[in-house]
Amino acid sequence: MNGSGEMQANKWISGIYYVKGNGEMATSEWVDGYYVDGNGVWVK
């Protein structure tokens, strides 16, 4: 959710986390050519 309570979807949050279309955070997977670890953090 953002500051006004809207669900965030299909976007990078703070440049290091990605939330999918259903609002679930991506973990241990590739997103847009970037890998996010088990904690959902983009691995540089």
C-alpha positions in Angstrom: 0.0 0.0 0.0 1.1 3.5 -0.6 0.7 6.5 1.8 -2.9 7.0 0.7 -3.8 3.4 1.1 -3.8 2.4 -2.6 -2.5 -1.1 -3.4 0.8 -1.0 -5.3 1.1 -3.5 -8.1 3.5 -4.3 -11.0 6.1 -1.8 -9.9 9.4 -1.4 -8.1 9.2 0.0 -4.6 12.1 2.1 -3.3 14.1 0.8 -6.2 14.8 -2.5 -4.6 11.5 -4.4 -4.0 9.1 -5.5 -6.7 5.4 -6.1 -6.2 3.4 -8.2 -8.7 0.0 -7.6 -10.2 -1.7 -9.2 -7.2 0.2 -7.0 -4.7 2.4 -9.9 -3.6 6.2 -9.1 -3.3 8.4 -11.0 -5.7 10.9 -13.3 -4.0 13.6 -15.6 -5.3 12.8 -14.8 -8.9 13.7 -12.8 -12.0 11.8 -9.6 -12.7 12.5 -7.4 -15.7 16.0 -9.0 -16.1 16.8 -8.4 -12.4 17.0 -11.1 -9.6 15.3 -10.5 -6.3 16.4 -12.7 -3.4 14.4 -14.7 -0.8 13.8 -11.5 1.1 12.5 -9.7 -2.0 15.5 -7.5 -2.3 17.0 -6.8 -5.8 20.5 -8.4 -6.0 22.9 -6.1 -7.8 
